[in-house]
Amino acid sequence: MSIRFKTLSELKELLEKKEISSYELVSETFKNISTSKTNSFITLDEKVALNKARDFDEGKVDGDLAGIPIAQKDLFCTKDLRTTCGSKILENFIPPYDATVVGNLSAAGSICVGKTNMDEFAMGSSNETSYYGSVRNPWDLERVPGGSSGGSAAAVSEGLVCAATGTDTGGSIRQPAALCGITGIKPTYGRASRWGMIAFASSLDQAGAFARNAEDCALLLNHICSHDSKDSTSISDERENYLDNINNDLKGKKIGIIKEFDISSLNREVQDSFEQSKRIFEALGANFVEVSMPNIKLSVPTYYVVAPAECSSNLSRFDGVKYGYRAKDVDNLEELYIKSRSEGFGDEVKRRILIGTYVLSAGFYDAYYKKAQQSRRMIKNDFVNAFSEVDVIMSPSSPSSAFKIGSKTEDPIEMYLEDLFTISSNLAGVPAMSIPHGFSDGLPIGLQLIGNYLEESNILNFAHQYQKNSDWHFKTPDLGESS
Amino acid sequence: MDNKTVETISYLARLELEKDKKEKITKDLESIINFVAELQDLNTEDIAPLANPLEKVAPKREDSVTSKSRKAAFLSNSPESDQDYFIVPKVVE
């Protein structure tokens, strides 16, 4: 039986009916990974995964996700399993503990098969900054899968695993989900614990999920989200069952379209898909309302002050002393710091550390960092105002479909604009997701649904109803010889 | 963004730029700083800075021991250590 492209819910049912064993499922997964051409994984954990599958088959494990192979983004610490964050500086780092998200998913019985490739320290929108090589998009191996969670998105898109974790600081789940033609969700900031996630920009970072559809994402969020006293920004609200409301009626619900996002400047196919998706929601009884968010155009510049500032502070911990890469042949401690960091970090990470250092330095702090924090509040206020009028906000997930590997690496600003539509949700901290909704140049594109604070259920409801009335999420790449 | 500024911030960040990449990085930094400079014209009078989207106060907890010492586990990740310490080049002459 081919397990490729099966959804999480389908695999769960096959296991429950004993039509397949977890051992078969996990073995088949590793077989598929071994012939894959996408470079989606950095580290595999075959022996441990097969042992866990055997335990499940012997009835020793239960749980909502029991026996199901999944992948973890290599940004989550995994106990006794190498965690590189896509960087040379952590090439040999073996965490002595599990991230809370990893622990939660293991407690639900899922089996981690390996760690997925990513932009170095999650800094990138194309997965080209990884020390372990670019990930290739399964729809066209010459193109990027998006980033930073490109390995997770490509692995699910290619049908290597039915689900994977990701993290989203400025669009790192939604943009690769869109470019790989799958579903991805970033919950409200604080919903999922950041404990054990290697920090990039702590006030923006949030864990989330990739799957083949919204229903599976809801099932995954049930385990990914939890209150955690080890994360001081963790939300203590009671955990809800995200599957409870996905079948609600959309009649009379209001969808906001952001006036300041100029859709007409995007290519014809992106515009047509957007119009087509509007008609699907209209047929389901939802109404469209234009909302004005005058400060949203400040999102990308605001982000490129706030995120590098937090990154320069967070990444100061990598000094070659307690863990990570240490440079050889140094004469003194300062040289040890400088050489270890300079040899261990890649160019994009250095660029962002330098920008962060600059905007936080004496004389520039007020002009850049404080100003960006003020504009961040103005952007947040725009969302608060918009959500007093509408239930969800809808936009494209990215300006275009996947671009060619190498085509945007020369100009950092051009790469940064990839996240034009996604960044504002991180600055405000609201939940958002991307679902497949068409093709441009023969490659998948995504529709973004943004919800009010703590209303993950609401966007999952919209996404699930959309997927019950469309077939974009059933489309799969032609893998040629590798399948 | 001139060479001197780049040298100063590189030192503050304890980074050394390779000679052949210095020019490109300086150019990139300049274009990023120009790109974010539009924020400077923004009227932000009476707008309080927002550091965290939830604006939560850090929760307090009991001051108690929550986990056992795992010295060996943590030292094992160090590039150089003995049974008790992380080892670095000599600091005091």
Interface residues (C-beta under 8 A of the other chain):
Chain A: F93 I94 P96 Y189 G190 S203 S229 S232 T233 I235 L298 V300 P301 T302 Y304 V305 S312 S316 D319 G320 V321 K322 Y323 G324 Y325 R326 V330 D331 N332 L333 E334 E335 L336 Y337 I338 K339 R341 S342 F345 D347 K350 R351 I353 L354 I355 T357 Y358 V359 S361 A367 Y368 K370 K371 A372 Q373 Q374 S375 R376 R377 M378 K380 D411 P412 I413 Y416 L427 A428 G429 V430
Chain B: T5 V6 I9 S10 L12 A13 R14 L15 E16 L17 E18 K21 I25 D28 L29 S31 I32 I33 F35 V36 A37 E38 L39 Q40 L42 T44 I47 A48 P49 L50 A51 N52 P53 L54 K56 A58 P59 R61 R70 A73 F74 S76 N77 S78 P79 E80 F86 V88 P89 K90 V91
